Every structure is written in structure tokens, then in C-alpha cells.
Amino acid sequence: MSTPFIDFKPCAYHKGKDCFVYYYALNPETGKLQRVKYRVNHVRKSSDRDRYAKSLCHKINEKLWGGWNPFVEALAARALSVSQCIQKFLDAKEKILRPATMKSYRSFSQLFLDYLKKQHLDHIYCFQIDRDHLLRYLEYTDLHVNLSNRSYNNYSSYLYTLFDFFVQRGYIKENPAEDLPKRKVDRKIRVVIPPSVRKDIRAWFDERTPLYIYVMLLCYRLLIRPKEIMMIRVGYIDFDQCMLKIPSFVAKNHCDRIIGVPEEIMEYFRTLRGLPSQWYVFSDRNTYAPGPKYTAPTRVAERWKEMRDALGLPSSYQFYSLKDTGITEMLEAGVPAKLVKELADHSSLEMTEKYTHRSNAKKILEWNTIQF
């Protein structure tokens, strides 16, 4: 009756021109038995070589029967559970990313960990996670959360970033998320808020929350992101040069930028001269007055929605539409795309040029009116 060996095949001695002892052990990275061999030709005398080989086989078999695995031993330095690796990922990113970005990473990570726990996979080694695991996770999430195509791609991108970090740290050799499928996403619709509607919006806030108007102007005229606006401190304002600094740790693209401030906004900024430099320009969550406390940008969106509901405006008019509107109108006015890119803090000119379809259409119409 034969004995099935699952994790190893016992060590044996091969005699011939090339003498060696060999055995098979389960490689946890491949899930297959892999041969390991040690040559013994260095022992010159045949009888001594035989005794040495048999003794070596005996010692190796004792270790194999005792549960020893050479591949697991070699991986000991990176034999971390996937949950441990994810925590190391979050700890590393915490030091370099903005709070808002970290919030997204923590959310994605928690959802992934919750899935692994449900599947009893949270304690397996990181290098045991393969592409099939990730595909099943995406299928499970898509089924239970009903992801849009854009959200599905965001989950896929997170997995790539996570496992790319694992590769860089040496926890795994290859990224199992390298070729995860992506879904086709329709081009994002850039909504422009017409001047007549902007006039009504401004009047609504002028009666209720006048300082919110400067939050809007910073987005519309200077193309500053809502998250960055709420992190602006008094000390970032150069009152004499009419400049505003967005530090790298505030900016989404992690680059310092200096922005010239138009007089309409400087009129309000000058009223802040003399306040503590560490105070936030927009602190109070109801009045948006300056103060020592940070108010999350979600409050900006909440207040915007109150206005939109009150005026009966479509949901496509988001607060961020102010930035889209500003970019589009600058391009239509002939401002070079490169300058708009720098002001908008876009990572590439291609991103800025997504807004040029309107101005191009306008130029083509003008060209079509020219007579031969």
C-alpha cells in the first residue's frame, strides 16, 4: 500500500556520473512540489560518498517528517500575512499622503480586508494571493456594491497600487494585479454653469452666507480644489504682493505653487491681515469665517447642495463645476492651455485639453464664416 505525500517526497540518493541526493517539497508560491538536490561529487572516495549521501538523506528526511520546508524557511523574511502587509502599506502611505487621500486608501483597504476575512483568507501569506483571488474579490464587490464602471476601475487601480507596494518591499515577486481587466468609462461630462445661473447663485449666498462667495471665487477664478481651499491658512497669503501660496503638503499633486490673487478676492483677504498665521481662512462651518479649526471640504458640498435645492438647479451643477467653468472660459478667452494647466495644477497638458472641445468648436464656427 503506497503512502500519499502531499507536502514532500522523501529524500533519495542518485548514483551515476553526477551523484546527488534529492527530494521534493511544496513551494507555497507556486503550490507545486519542487525538486531540491545537493551534489555529493565533492566526496572523492565512492564508499565515503555513499555513506555521506545516505547520512544526508536520513537527516533531511527527519526534518521533512518533522514539518520542515526549505521554501517556507527561505521566505521567512517576507512571510507576512496579507493583513500585516496591508497595515504596513497604510503606515507607509500615512507619512506622504494627504488626509483625504489616506481616507480613500483606508476605505479601500478595509473593504478588501473584510472580504478576505469572510473568505478566511486574512491570515494567509501575502505571496499566496494570486490573480484569481483578486478577480473573485472584484466580482464579489461588484455584485454586493453594484459598482459603476469608473468605481470598478478605481478598485482595480487600488489593488495594483497595493500589490506594487508589496513588490517594492520584497513581500512578493510579481504583482498579481498587473493585468486586471478594466471597464470602458464614458468621457466625463464637464458641466459649465452659465453666467445667468452664477448670478442667481451669488445672490442666494450673498443674502445668507456672504463669505462662501470667496470659496466659490477661489475655485472659479483661481481653479483651486475645494479640499485645498479649506486648508488655506492666513500665513499662506502675501498681502503686499497679492499672492497666495499653496504648499506641497496641501496640493493634490504635492508641488508648491504660487498664485496671483485678483483684486476681487484680495479685498477680502486684506481684512485678515493681523490674524494668527496658523488660522484657517475658512474655519467656521456655518459662516466660513476665519478661525483655528479646520473644516472638512464636505461642508462646502453640503452648503452647495442646500443652495442648489433651494434654487431648483440640476444635480449636474456640482461645486466642482465652478472649476470646470473657469477652465473652459479661460480657454475660450484665448488663455494658453499651458498657463491654464499650471493654474489648475493639472499633472499633464492632456488633462487640461479635455476642456478644449468647446473652444475648438467655437473657433471652427468662426473659421467656417470666412469667405473664399
Contacts in CASP RR format, 6 or more apart in sequence:
PFRMAT RR
TARGET T0000
AUTHOR 0000-0000-0000
METHOD contacts of the structure
MODEL  1
MSTPFIDFKPCAYHKGKDCFVYYYALNPETGKLQRVKYRVNHVRKSSDRD
RYAKSLCHKINEKLWGGWNPFVEALAARALSVSQCIQKFLDAKEKILRPA
TMKSYRSFSQLFLDYLKKQHLDHIYCFQIDRDHLLRYLEYTDLHVNLSNR
SYNNYSSYLYTLFDFFVQRGYIKENPAEDLPKRKVDRKIRVVIPPSVRKD
IRAWFDERTPLYIYVMLLCYRLLIRPKEIMMIRVGYIDFDQCMLKIPSFV
AKNHCDRIIGVPEEIMEYFRTLRGLPSQWYVFSDRNTYAPGPKYTAPTRV
AERWKEMRDALGLPSSYQFYSLKDTGITEMLEAGVPAKLVKELADHSSLE
MTEKYTHRSNAKKILEWNTIQF
5 24 0 8 1.000
6 26 0 8 1.000
7 25 0 8 1.000
7 26 0 8 1.000
7 67 0 8 1.000
7 69 0 8 1.000
8 23 0 8 1.000
8 24 0 8 1.000
8 25 0 8 1.000
8 26 0 8 1.000
8 33 0 8 1.000
8 64 0 8 1.000
8 69 0 8 1.000
9 23 0 8 1.000
9 24 0 8 1.000
9 33 0 8 1.000
10 23 0 8 1.000
10 57 0 8 1.000
10 61 0 8 1.000
10 64 0 8 1.000
11 21 0 8 1.000
11 22 0 8 1.000
11 23 0 8 1.000
11 56 0 8 1.000
11 57 0 8 1.000
11 60 0 8 1.000
11 61 0 8 1.000
11 64 0 8 1.000
12 21 0 8 1.000
12 22 0 8 1.000
12 23 0 8 1.000
12 57 0 8 1.000
13 19 0 8 1.000
13 20 0 8 1.000
13 21 0 8 1.000
13 50 0 8 1.000
13 53 0 8 1.000
13 54 0 8 1.000
13 57 0 8 1.000
14 20 0 8 1.000
14 21 0 8 1.000
14 22 0 8 1.000
14 37 0 8 1.000
15 50 0 8 1.000
18 39 0 8 1.000
18 41 0 8 1.000
19 39 0 8 1.000
19 40 0 8 1.000
19 41 0 8 1.000
19 49 0 8 1.000
19 53 0 8 1.000
20 37 0 8 1.000
20 38 0 8 1.000
20 39 0 8 1.000
20 40 0 8 1.000
20 41 0 8 1.000
21 37 0 8 1.000
21 38 0 8 1.000
21 40 0 8 1.000
21 53 0 8 1.000
21 56 0 8 1.000
21 57 0 8 1.000
21 60 0 8 1.000
22 35 0 8 1.000
22 36 0 8 1.000
22 37 0 8 1.000
22 38 0 8 1.000
23 35 0 8 1.000
23 36 0 8 1.000
23 37 0 8 1.000
23 60 0 8 1.000
23 61 0 8 1.000
23 64 0 8 1.000
24 33 0 8 1.000
24 34 0 8 1.000
24 35 0 8 1.000
24 36 0 8 1.000
25 33 0 8 1.000
25 34 0 8 1.000
25 36 0 8 1.000
25 64 0 8 1.000
25 69 0 8 1.000
25 70 0 8 1.000
25 71 0 8 1.000
26 32 0 8 1.000
26 33 0 8 1.000
26 34 0 8 1.000
26 69 0 8 1.000
26 71 0 8 1.000
27 33 0 8 1.000
27 34 0 8 1.000
27 71 0 8 1.000
28 69 0 8 1.000
28 71 0 8 1.000
28 72 0 8 1.000
28 75 0 8 1.000
28 125 0 8 1.000
28 127 0 8 1.000
28 128 0 8 1.000
29 71 0 8 1.000
29 75 0 8 1.000
29 127 0 8 1.000
29 128 0 8 1.000
29 173 0 8 1.000
34 71 0 8 1.000
36 70 0 8 1.000
38 56 0 8 1.000
40 49 0 8 1.000
40 52 0 8 1.000
40 53 0 8 1.000
40 56 0 8 1.000
41 49 0 8 1.000
43 49 0 8 1.000
43 52 0 8 1.000
43 53 0 8 1.000
72 79 0 8 1.000
75 125 0 8 1.000
75 127 0 8 1.000
78 126 0 8 1.000
78 127 0 8 1.000
78 169 0 8 1.000
78 170 0 8 1.000
78 171 0 8 1.000
78 172 0 8 1.000
79 125 0 8 1.000
80 88 0 8 1.000
80 125 0 8 1.000
80 126 0 8 1.000
80 171 0 8 1.000
81 122 0 8 1.000
81 123 0 8 1.000
81 124 0 8 1.000
81 125 0 8 1.000
81 126 0 8 1.000
82 116 0 8 1.000
82 121 0 8 1.000
82 122 0 8 1.000
82 124 0 8 1.000
82 125 0 8 1.000
82 126 0 8 1.000
82 128 0 8 1.000
82 129 0 8 1.000
83 113 0 8 1.000
83 116 0 8 1.000
83 122 0 8 1.000
83 123 0 8 1.000
84 126 0 8 1.000
85 126 0 8 1.000
85 166 0 8 1.000
85 169 0 8 1.000
85 171 0 8 1.000
86 109 0 8 1.000
86 112 0 8 1.000
86 113 0 8 1.000
86 162 0 8 1.000
88 169 0 8 1.000
89 105 0 8 1.000
89 109 0 8 1.000
89 162 0 8 1.000
89 165 0 8 1.000
89 166 0 8 1.000
90 102 0 8 1.000
90 105 0 8 1.000
90 106 0 8 1.000
90 109 0 8 1.000
92 165 0 8 1.000
93 101 0 8 1.000
93 102 0 8 1.000
93 105 0 8 1.000
94 102 0 8 1.000
97 105 0 8 1.000
98 227 0 8 1.000
98 249 0 8 1.000
98 250 0 8 1.000
98 252 0 8 1.000
100 227 0 8 1.000
100 297 0 8 1.000
105 158 0 8 1.000
108 155 0 8 1.000
108 158 0 8 1.000
108 162 0 8 1.000
109 162 0 8 1.000
111 141 0 8 1.000
112 137 0 8 1.000
112 158 0 8 1.000
112 159 0 8 1.000
112 162 0 8 1.000
113 122 0 8 1.000
115 137 0 8 1.000
115 140 0 8 1.000
115 141 0 8 1.000
116 122 0 8 1.000
121 129 0 8 1.000
121 133 0 8 1.000
126 166 0 8 1.000
126 171 0 8 1.000
126 172 0 8 1.000
127 171 0 8 1.000
127 172 0 8 1.000
127 173 0 8 1.000
129 163 0 8 1.000
129 172 0 8 1.000
129 176 0 8 1.000
130 176 0 8 1.000
131 176 0 8 1.000
131 177 0 8 1.000
131 179 0 8 1.000
131 180 0 8 1.000
133 176 0 8 1.000
134 159 0 8 1.000
134 176 0 8 1.000
134 177 0 8 1.000
134 180 0 8 1.000
135 180 0 8 1.000
137 159 0 8 1.000
138 152 0 8 1.000
138 155 0 8 1.000
138 156 0 8 1.000
138 159 0 8 1.000
138 180 0 8 1.000
141 147 0 8 1.000
141 155 0 8 1.000
142 152 0 8 1.000
145 151 0 8 1.000
147 155 0 8 1.000
149 183 0 8 1.000
149 184 0 8 1.000
149 185 0 8 1.000
149 186 0 8 1.000
150 185 0 8 1.000
152 182 0 8 1.000
152 183 0 8 1.000
153 182 0 8 1.000
153 183 0 8 1.000
153 185 0 8 1.000
156 177 0 8 1.000
156 180 0 8 1.000
156 181 0 8 1.000
156 182 0 8 1.000
159 177 0 8 1.000
159 180 0 8 1.000
160 175 0 8 1.000
160 177 0 8 1.000
160 178 0 8 1.000
160 180 0 8 1.000
162 177 0 8 1.000
163 172 0 8 1.000
163 175 0 8 1.000
163 176 0 8 1.000
163 177 0 8 1.000
164 175 0 8 1.000
164 177 0 8 1.000
166 172 0 8 1.000
166 175 0 8 1.000
167 173 0 8 1.000
167 174 0 8 1.000
167 175 0 8 1.000
187 354 0 8 1.000
188 354 0 8 1.000
189 316 0 8 1.000
190 321 0 8 1.000
190 324 0 8 1.000
190 327 0 8 1.000
190 328 0 8 1.000
190 354 0 8 1.000
190 355 0 8 1.000
191 316 0 8 1.000
191 317 0 8 1.000
191 318 0 8 1.000
191 321 0 8 1.000
191 324 0 8 1.000
191 325 0 8 1.000
192 321 0 8 1.000
192 324 0 8 1.000
192 325 0 8 1.000
192 328 0 8 1.000
192 329 0 8 1.000
192 358 0 8 1.000
193 201 0 8 1.000
193 317 0 8 1.000
193 321 0 8 1.000
193 322 0 8 1.000
193 325 0 8 1.000
197 313 0 8 1.000
197 317 0 8 1.000
198 220 0 8 1.000
198 325 0 8 1.000
200 311 0 8 1.000
201 216 0 8 1.000
201 307 0 8 1.000
201 311 0 8 1.000
201 313 0 8 1.000
202 213 0 8 1.000
202 216 0 8 1.000
204 307 0 8 1.000
204 310 0 8 1.000
204 311 0 8 1.000
205 212 0 8 1.000
205 213 0 8 1.000
205 216 0 8 1.000
205 307 0 8 1.000
206 213 0 8 1.000
209 286 0 8 1.000
209 287 0 8 1.000
209 288 0 8 1.000
209 303 0 8 1.000
211 268 0 8 1.000
211 282 0 8 1.000
211 287 0 8 1.000
211 288 0 8 1.000
211 289 0 8 1.000
212 288 0 8 1.000
212 303 0 8 1.000
214 265 0 8 1.000
214 268 0 8 1.000
214 282 0 8 1.000
214 288 0 8 1.000
215 226 0 8 1.000
215 229 0 8 1.000
215 282 0 8 1.000
215 288 0 8 1.000
215 300 0 8 1.000
216 319 0 8 1.000
216 322 0 8 1.000
217 264 0 8 1.000
217 265 0 8 1.000
218 224 0 8 1.000
218 229 0 8 1.000
218 232 0 8 1.000
218 265 0 8 1.000
219 225 0 8 1.000
219 226 0 8 1.000
219 229 0 8 1.000
219 319 0 8 1.000
219 320 0 8 1.000
219 322 0 8 1.000
219 323 0 8 1.000
220 322 0 8 1.000
220 323 0 8 1.000
220 325 0 8 1.000
220 326 0 8 1.000
221 262 0 8 1.000
221 264 0 8 1.000
221 265 0 8 1.000
221 326 0 8 1.000
222 244 0 8 1.000
222 259 0 8 1.000
222 260 0 8 1.000
222 261 0 8 1.000
222 262 0 8 1.000
222 265 0 8 1.000
222 343 0 8 1.000
223 323 0 8 1.000
223 326 0 8 1.000
223 327 0 8 1.000
223 340 0 8 1.000
223 343 0 8 1.000
223 344 0 8 1.000
223 345 0 8 1.000
224 232 0 8 1.000
224 246 0 8 1.000
224 259 0 8 1.000
224 323 0 8 1.000
225 252 0 8 1.000
225 320 0 8 1.000
225 323 0 8 1.000
225 345 0 8 1.000
226 297 0 8 1.000
226 300 0 8 1.000
226 301 0 8 1.000
226 319 0 8 1.000
226 320 0 8 1.000
227 252 0 8 1.000
227 297 0 8 1.000
228 246 0 8 1.000
228 250 0 8 1.000
228 251 0 8 1.000
228 252 0 8 1.000
229 282 0 8 1.000
229 297 0 8 1.000
229 300 0 8 1.000
230 280 0 8 1.000
230 282 0 8 1.000
230 294 0 8 1.000
230 295 0 8 1.000
230 296 0 8 1.000
230 297 0 8 1.000
230 299 0 8 1.000
230 300 0 8 1.000
231 250 0 8 1.000
231 280 0 8 1.000
231 294 0 8 1.000
232 244 0 8 1.000
232 246 0 8 1.000
232 250 0 8 1.000
232 280 0 8 1.000
232 281 0 8 1.000
232 282 0 8 1.000
233 277 0 8 1.000
233 278 0 8 1.000
233 279 0 8 1.000
233 280 0 8 1.000
233 281 0 8 1.000
234 272 0 8 1.000
234 274 0 8 1.000
234 275 0 8 1.000
234 276 0 8 1.000
234 277 0 8 1.000
234 278 0 8 1.000
234 279 0 8 1.000
234 280 0 8 1.000
234 281 0 8 1.000
234 290 0 8 1.000
235 277 0 8 1.000
235 278 0 8 1.000
236 244 0 8 1.000
236 245 0 8 1.000
236 246 0 8 1.000
236 247 0 8 1.000
237 243 0 8 1.000
237 244 0 8 1.000
237 245 0 8 1.000
237 261 0 8 1.000
237 269 0 8 1.000
237 272 0 8 1.000
237 281 0 8 1.000
238 244 0 8 1.000
238 245 0 8 1.000
239 269 0 8 1.000
239 270 0 8 1.000
239 273 0 8 1.000
242 260 0 8 1.000
242 261 0 8 1.000
242 263 0 8 1.000
242 266 0 8 1.000
243 258 0 8 1.000
243 259 0 8 1.000
243 260 0 8 1.000
243 261 0 8 1.000
244 258 0 8 1.000
244 259 0 8 1.000
244 260 0 8 1.000
244 261 0 8 1.000
244 269 0 8 1.000
245 256 0 8 1.000
245 257 0 8 1.000
245 258 0 8 1.000
245 259 0 8 1.000
246 256 0 8 1.000
246 257 0 8 1.000
246 258 0 8 1.000
246 259 0 8 1.000
246 345 0 8 1.000
247 256 0 8 1.000
248 254 0 8 1.000
248 255 0 8 1.000
248 256 0 8 1.000
251 257 0 8 1.000
251 345 0 8 1.000
252 345 0 8 1.000
253 345 0 8 1.000
253 347 0 8 1.000
255 345 0 8 1.000
257 342 0 8 1.000
257 345 0 8 1.000
259 343 0 8 1.000
261 269 0 8 1.000
269 281 0 8 1.000
272 279 0 8 1.000
272 281 0 8 1.000
272 290 0 8 1.000
275 290 0 8 1.000
275 291 0 8 1.000
276 292 0 8 1.000
278 292 0 8 1.000
279 290 0 8 1.000
279 291 0 8 1.000
279 292 0 8 1.000
280 290 0 8 1.000
280 291 0 8 1.000
280 292 0 8 1.000
280 293 0 8 1.000
280 294 0 8 1.000
280 295 0 8 1.000
281 290 0 8 1.000
282 288 0 8 1.000
282 289 0 8 1.000
282 290 0 8 1.000
282 295 0 8 1.000
283 289 0 8 1.000
283 290 0 8 1.000
283 291 0 8 1.000
283 292 0 8 1.000
283 293 0 8 1.000
283 294 0 8 1.000
283 295 0 8 1.000
284 290 0 8 1.000
284 291 0 8 1.000
284 293 0 8 1.000
284 295 0 8 1.000
285 295 0 8 1.000
285 299 0 8 1.000
288 295 0 8 1.000
300 319 0 8 1.000
301 318 0 8 1.000
301 319 0 8 1.000
304 318 0 8 1.000
304 319 0 8 1.000
307 313 0 8 1.000
308 315 0 8 1.000
308 317 0 8 1.000
323 344 0 8 1.000
324 355 0 8 1.000
327 340 0 8 1.000
327 344 0 8 1.000
327 352 0 8 1.000
327 355 0 8 1.000
328 355 0 8 1.000
328 358 0 8 1.000
328 359 0 8 1.000
330 340 0 8 1.000
330 343 0 8 1.000
331 337 0 8 1.000
331 340 0 8 1.000
331 352 0 8 1.000
331 355 0 8 1.000
331 356 0 8 1.000
331 358 0 8 1.000
331 359 0 8 1.000
332 358 0 8 1.000
332 359 0 8 1.000
332 362 0 8 1.000
334 359 0 8 1.000
337 349 0 8 1.000
337 352 0 8 1.000
337 353 0 8 1.000
337 356 0 8 1.000
338 349 0 8 1.000
340 352 0 8 1.000
341 348 0 8 1.000
341 349 0 8 1.000
341 351 0 8 1.000
341 352 0 8 1.000
344 352 0 8 1.000
346 352 0 8 1.000
END
